[in-house]
Amino acid sequence: MIRFVYFDLGNVLVGFSHPAAVRQLAALSGRPEPMVRALLFDSGLQWQYERGELDTPSCCRVIRERLGCVASNAAITSAISDIFWPLPEMIPVVAAFITARFPFGILSNTCDAHWNHVTTRTLSWLERRASHCVLSFREGTAKPEAAIYERAAELAGCEPDELFFVDDRAENVEAACQLGWQGQVFSGALTLGKRLRDRGLRLTL
């Protein structure tokens, strides 16, 4: 029986655009987009930030040094974070969990700036409604590594087979299932609702 559901964030609850981050940081710094893209993604900077290997001031300092710009931390984090929008089809799903008082959480590879933007602007209610938010930058480990799932299970206080995980990436769902979780690769709210009902959740979806 499912006792707790974890949702991924990107491409499950919110959409996002990496090209928008590149465009905005390029405009801020006055540097060409290929240079900015290489710094953020090809160099592994974003991954280091998401794993908590760099905090926000350190990440911004690297960006300033590599791009040769003098932008403030606030301006940089805004440029790289104003890239999210809610996925409307999932709002009723989360609302059904809240109405039923069925516990759910967030299990996401994300960074401090992105999480702050999502929870203050895109989905300002999310952090206070979720029972637990297990985030790579806080935990120092990321999906599909086993440690982040083990931490999520510990916080939920459930046995592995009582946990259900929804993610847009198959490898992340497979990693959870290898640890005994139940899971679903996200392909839309209707499919997810049917899968949850098939597994015994009586939510009004």
C-alpha atoms as a printed R data frame, in Angstrom:
    type eleno elety resid chain resno       x      y       z
1   ATOM     1    CA   MET     A     1   0.000  0.000   0.000
2   ATOM     2    CA   ILE     A     2   1.258  3.477  -0.862
3   ATOM     3    CA   ARG     A     3   1.685  5.696   2.184
4   ATOM     4    CA   PHE     A     4   3.762  8.527   0.756
5   ATOM     5    CA   VAL     A     5   4.282 10.033  -2.712
6   ATOM     6    CA   TYR     A     6   7.341 11.982  -3.840
7   ATOM     7    CA   PHE     A     7   7.165 14.258  -6.881
8   ATOM     8    CA   ASP     A     8  10.088 15.450  -8.939
9   ATOM     9    CA   LEU     A     9  10.005 19.187  -9.620
10  ATOM    10    CA   GLY     A    10  11.166 19.994 -13.158
11  ATOM    11    CA   ASN     A    11   8.931 18.709 -15.974
12  ATOM    12    CA   VAL     A    12   6.525 17.275 -13.386
13  ATOM    13    CA   LEU     A    13   5.259 20.238 -11.342
14  ATOM    14    CA   VAL     A    14   6.962 23.054 -13.251
15  ATOM    15    CA   GLY     A    15   8.280 23.577 -16.741
16  ATOM    16    CA   PHE     A    16  11.640 25.260 -17.288
17  ATOM    17    CA   SER     A    17  13.893 26.591 -20.027
18  ATOM    18    CA   HIS     A    18  17.679 26.314 -19.875
19  ATOM    19    CA   PRO     A    19  17.946 28.425 -23.074
20  ATOM    20    CA   ALA     A    20  16.171 31.238 -21.212
21  ATOM    21    CA   ALA     A    21  18.826 31.128 -18.488
22  ATOM    22    CA   VAL     A    22  21.546 31.318 -21.124
23  ATOM    23    CA   ARG     A    23  19.885 34.255 -22.916
24  ATOM    24    CA   GLN     A    24  19.292 36.189 -19.705
25  ATOM    25    CA   LEU     A    25  22.781 35.686 -18.319
26  ATOM    26    CA   ALA     A    26  24.287 36.553 -21.697
27  ATOM    27    CA   ALA     A    27  22.301 39.799 -21.751
28  ATOM    28    CA   LEU     A    28  23.340 40.599 -18.179
29  ATOM    29    CA   SER     A    29  27.027 39.898 -18.718
30  ATOM    30    CA   GLY     A    30  27.359 41.143 -22.285
31  ATOM    31    CA   ARG     A    31  28.927 37.818 -23.296
32  ATOM    32    CA   PRO     A    32  27.884 35.608 -26.225
33  ATOM    33    CA   GLU     A    33  25.363 32.860 -25.557
34  ATOM    34    CA   PRO     A    34  27.704 29.981 -26.554
35  ATOM    35    CA   MET     A    35  30.209 31.175 -23.950
36  ATOM    36    CA   VAL     A    36  27.511 31.361 -21.279
37  ATOM    37    CA   ARG     A    37  26.077 27.957 -22.206
38  ATOM    38    CA   ALA     A    38  29.521 26.370 -22.012
39  ATOM    39    CA   LEU     A    39  30.093 27.862 -18.565
40  ATOM    40    CA   LEU     A    40  26.745 26.906 -17.068
41  ATOM    41    CA   PHE     A    41  26.309 23.446 -18.528
42  ATOM    42    CA   ASP     A    42  29.315 22.095 -20.432
43  ATOM    43    CA   SER     A    43  31.761 22.911 -17.627
44  ATOM    44    CA   GLY     A    44  29.648 21.155 -14.989
45  ATOM    45    CA   LEU     A    45  29.042 24.361 -13.011
46  ATOM    46    CA   GLN     A    46  25.281 23.835 -12.810
47  ATOM    47    CA   TRP     A    47  25.796 20.241 -11.664
48  ATOM    48    CA   GLN     A    48  28.212 21.333  -8.927
49  ATOM    49    CA   TYR     A    49  25.683 23.917  -7.775
50  ATOM    50    CA   GLU     A    50  22.861 21.369  -7.743
51  ATOM    51    CA   ARG     A    51  24.952 18.903  -5.713
52  ATOM    52    CA   GLY     A    52  25.737 21.545  -3.113
53  ATOM    53    CA   GLU     A    53  29.444 21.529  -3.973
54  ATOM    54    CA   LEU     A    54  29.111 25.280  -4.518
55  ATOM    55    CA   ASP     A    55  26.859 27.603  -2.546
56  ATOM    56    CA   THR     A    56  25.165 30.591  -4.162
57  ATOM    57    CA   PRO     A    57  27.901 33.182  -3.450
58  ATOM    58    CA   SER     A    58  30.583 30.793  -4.729
59  ATOM    59    CA   CYS     A    59  28.622 29.990  -7.883
60  ATOM    60    CA   CYS     A    60  28.062 33.679  -8.597
61  ATOM    61    CA   ARG     A    61  31.729 34.401  -8.005
62  ATOM    62    CA   VAL     A    62  32.723 31.758 -10.567
63  ATOM    63    CA   ILE     A    63  30.255 33.227 -13.069
64  ATOM    64    CA   ARG     A    64  31.646 36.734 -12.575
65  ATOM    65    CA   GLU     A    65  35.243 35.539 -12.913
66  ATOM    66    CA   ARG     A    66  34.661 33.367 -15.976
67  ATOM    67    CA   LEU     A    67  32.478 35.911 -17.791
68  ATOM    68    CA   GLY     A    68  34.407 38.956 -16.663
69  ATOM    69    CA   CYS     A    69  31.349 40.814 -15.439
70  ATOM    70    CA   VAL     A    70  30.506 42.768 -12.288
71  ATOM    71    CA   ALA     A    71  26.847 41.772 -11.812
72  ATOM    72    CA   SER     A    72  25.552 41.314  -8.284
73  ATOM    73    CA   ASN     A    73  24.602 37.958  -6.808
74  ATOM    74    CA   ALA     A    74  20.941 38.989  -6.935
75  ATOM    75    CA   ALA     A    75  21.136 39.900 -10.621
76  ATOM    76    CA   ILE     A    76  22.917 36.660 -11.525
77  ATOM    77    CA   THR     A    77  20.548 34.417  -9.594
78  ATOM    78    CA   SER     A    78  17.558 36.192 -11.123
79  ATOM    79    CA   ALA     A    79  18.968 35.699 -14.637
80  ATOM    80    CA   ILE     A    80  19.522 31.968 -14.155
81  ATOM    81    CA   SER     A    81  16.331 31.324 -12.189
82  ATOM    82    CA   ASP     A    82  13.545 33.262 -13.920
83  ATOM    83    CA   ILE     A    83  12.977 30.257 -16.175
84  ATOM    84    CA   PHE     A    84  10.098 28.378 -14.549
85  ATOM    85    CA   TRP     A    85   6.334 28.181 -15.033
86  ATOM    86    CA   PRO     A    86   3.657 26.003 -13.382
87  ATOM    87    CA   LEU     A    87   2.358 22.970 -15.265
88  ATOM    88    CA   PRO     A    88  -1.409 23.601 -14.995
89  ATOM    89    CA   GLU     A    89  -2.447 19.958 -15.397
90  ATOM    90    CA   MET     A    90  -0.628 19.037 -12.174
91  ATOM    91    CA   ILE     A    91  -2.186 21.688  -9.942
92  ATOM    92    CA   PRO     A    92  -5.413 19.655  -9.442
93  ATOM    93    CA   VAL     A    93  -3.327 16.562  -8.669
94  ATOM    94    CA   VAL     A    94  -1.409 18.280  -5.891
95  ATOM    95    CA   ALA     A    95  -4.620 19.924  -4.694
96  ATOM    96    CA   ALA     A    96  -6.194 16.472  -4.364
97  ATOM    97    CA   PHE     A    97  -3.350 15.355  -2.097
98  ATOM    98    CA   ILE     A    98  -3.728 18.470   0.024
99  ATOM    99    CA   THR     A    99  -7.517 18.075   0.285
100 ATOM   100    CA   ALA     A   100  -7.210 14.415   1.249
101 ATOM   101    CA   ARG     A   101  -4.369 15.195   3.674
102 ATOM   102    CA   PHE     A   102  -2.355 12.495   1.976
103 ATOM   103    CA   PRO     A   103   1.364 13.064   2.628
104 ATOM   104    CA   PHE     A   104   3.565 13.998  -0.292
105 ATOM   105    CA   GLY     A   105   6.988 15.484  -0.783
106 ATOM   106    CA   ILE     A   106   9.439 16.818  -3.335
107 ATOM   107    CA   LEU     A   107  12.498 14.839  -4.427
108 ATOM   108    CA   SER     A   108  14.473 16.979  -6.846
109 ATOM   109    CA   ASN     A   109  17.893 17.665  -8.281
110 ATOM   110    CA   THR     A   110  17.939 21.441  -7.967
111 ATOM   111    CA   CYS     A   111  20.033 24.333  -6.721
112 ATOM   112    CA   ASP     A   112  19.453 26.968  -4.073
113 ATOM   113    CA   ALA     A   113  18.606 29.769  -6.530
114 ATOM   114    CA   HIS     A   114  16.138 27.673  -8.505
115 ATOM   115    CA   TRP     A   115  14.414 26.333  -5.404
116 ATOM   116    CA   ASN     A   116  14.112 29.816  -3.937
117 ATOM   117    CA   HIS     A   117  12.602 31.137  -7.176
118 ATOM   118    CA   VAL     A   118  10.093 28.297  -7.489
119 ATOM   119    CA   THR     A   119   8.944 28.509  -3.876
120 ATOM   120    CA   THR     A   120   8.675 32.284  -3.740
121 ATOM   121    CA   ARG     A   121   7.319 33.012  -7.220
122 ATOM   122    CA   THR     A   122   6.316 30.017  -9.347
123 ATOM   123    CA   LEU     A   123   4.617 27.808  -6.723
124 ATOM   124    CA   SER     A   124   4.768 29.921  -3.587
125 ATOM   125    CA   TRP     A   125   2.644 27.451  -1.608
126 ATOM   126    CA   LEU     A   126   4.723 24.365  -2.370
127 ATOM   127    CA   GLU     A   127   7.236 24.217   0.468
128 ATOM   128    CA   ARG     A   128   4.687 24.762   3.221
129 ATOM   129    CA   ARG     A   129   2.282 22.174   1.759
130 ATOM   130    CA   ALA     A   130   4.815 19.404   1.128
131 ATOM   131    CA   SER     A   131   5.603 17.168   4.089
132 ATOM   132    CA   HIS     A   132   9.262 16.856   3.091
133 ATOM   133    CA   CYS     A   133  11.474 18.462   0.452
134 ATOM   134    CA   VAL     A   134  14.535 16.362  -0.341
135 ATOM   135    CA   LEU     A   135  16.765 18.514  -2.519
136 ATOM   136    CA   SER     A   136  20.136 17.627  -4.003
137 ATOM   137    CA   PHE     A   137  21.844 20.884  -3.061
138 ATOM   138    CA   ARG     A   138  20.892 20.393   0.592
139 ATOM   139    CA   GLU     A   139  21.683 16.688   0.765
140 ATOM   140    CA   GLY     A   140  24.975 16.696  -1.134
141 ATOM   141    CA   THR     A   141  23.781 13.814  -3.274
142 ATOM   142    CA   ALA     A   142  21.614 13.632  -6.372
143 ATOM   143    CA   LYS     A   143  19.334 11.290  -8.276
144 ATOM   144    CA   PRO     A   144  19.931  8.584  -9.358
145 ATOM   145    CA   GLU     A   145  22.385  7.991  -6.469
146 ATOM   146    CA   ALA     A   146  20.990  5.686  -3.800
147 ATOM   147    CA   ALA     A   147  21.787  8.023  -0.903
148 ATOM   148    CA   ILE     A   148  19.194 10.643  -1.812
149 ATOM   149    CA   TYR     A   149  16.415  8.025  -2.006
150 ATOM   150    CA   GLU     A   150  17.498  6.557   1.322
151 ATOM   151    CA   ARG     A   151  17.304 10.007   2.880
152 ATOM   152    CA   ALA     A   152  13.845 10.545   1.387
153 ATOM   153    CA   ALA     A   153  12.628  7.207   2.763
154 ATOM   154    CA   GLU     A   154  14.040  8.037   6.198
155 ATOM   155    CA   LEU     A   155  12.192 11.363   6.293
156 ATOM   156    CA   ALA     A   156   8.928  9.820   5.114
157 ATOM   157    CA   GLY     A   157   9.166  7.133   7.783
158 ATOM   158    CA   CYS     A   158   7.997  4.454   5.356
159 ATOM   159    CA   GLU     A   159   9.167  1.097   4.113
160 ATOM   160    CA   PRO     A   160  10.466  1.246   0.532
161 ATOM   161    CA   ASP     A   161   7.423 -0.495  -0.959
162 ATOM   162    CA   GLU     A   162   5.156  2.103   0.678
163 ATOM   163    CA   LEU     A   163   6.800  4.923  -1.295
164 ATOM   164    CA   PHE     A   164   5.768  6.060  -4.765
165 ATOM   165    CA   PHE     A   165   7.950  8.319  -6.917
166 ATOM   166    CA   VAL     A   166   7.064 10.361  -9.994
167 ATOM   167    CA   ASP     A   167   9.891 11.683 -12.197
168 ATOM   168    CA   ASP     A   168  10.228 12.630 -15.855
169 ATOM   169    CA   ARG     A   169  13.519 10.713 -16.226
170 ATOM   170    CA   ALA     A   170  13.361  6.931 -16.478
171 ATOM   171    CA   GLU     A   171  16.764  6.407 -14.865
172 ATOM   172    CA   ASN     A   172  15.633  8.229 -11.732
173 ATOM   173    CA   VAL     A   173  12.480  6.141 -11.412
174 ATOM   174    CA   GLU     A   174  14.444  2.950 -12.089
175 ATOM   175    CA   ALA     A   175  16.897  3.826  -9.320
176 ATOM   176    CA   ALA     A   176  14.021  4.228  -6.864
177 ATOM   177    CA   CYS     A   177  12.455  0.938  -7.960
178 ATOM   178    CA   GLN     A   178  15.765 -0.858  -7.496
179 ATOM   179    CA   LEU     A   179  15.548  0.167  -3.840
180 ATOM   180    CA   GLY     A   180  12.047 -1.288  -3.551
181 ATOM   181    CA   TRP     A   181   9.983  1.825  -4.228
182 ATOM   182    CA   GLN     A   182   7.025  1.997  -6.565
183 ATOM   183    CA   GLY     A   183   7.271  4.539  -9.356
184 ATOM   184    CA   GLN     A   184   6.037  6.092 -12.563
185 ATOM   185    CA   VAL     A   185   7.812  7.949 -15.347
186 ATOM   186    CA   PHE     A   186   5.724 11.081 -15.758
187 ATOM   187    CA   SER     A   187   3.801 11.271 -19.034
188 ATOM   188    CA   GLY     A   188   0.873 13.442 -17.967
189 ATOM   189    CA   ALA     A   189  -1.551 14.015 -15.116
190 ATOM   190    CA   LEU     A   190  -4.248 11.676 -16.470
191 ATOM   191    CA   THR     A   191  -1.894  8.718 -16.715
192 ATOM   192    CA   LEU     A   192  -0.490  9.445 -13.279
193 ATOM   193    CA   GLY     A   193  -3.958  9.692 -11.749
194 ATOM   194    CA   LYS     A   194  -4.942  6.335 -13.208
195 ATOM   195    CA   ARG     A   195  -1.747  4.716 -11.955
196 ATOM   196    CA   LEU     A   196  -2.302  6.040  -8.445
197 ATOM   197    CA   ARG     A   197  -5.927  4.856  -8.419
198 ATOM   198    CA   ASP     A   198  -4.794  1.430  -9.638
199 ATOM   199    CA   ARG     A   199  -2.426  1.333  -6.682
200 ATOM   200    CA   GLY     A   200  -5.263  2.006  -4.233
201 ATOM   201    CA   LEU     A   201  -5.112  5.746  -3.648
202 ATOM   202    CA   ARG     A   202  -8.614  7.126  -3.293
203 ATOM   203    CA   LEU     A   203  -8.010 10.709  -4.339
204 ATOM   204    CA   THR     A   204 -10.374 12.911  -6.304
205 ATOM   205    CA   LEU     A   205  -8.214 13.401  -9.405
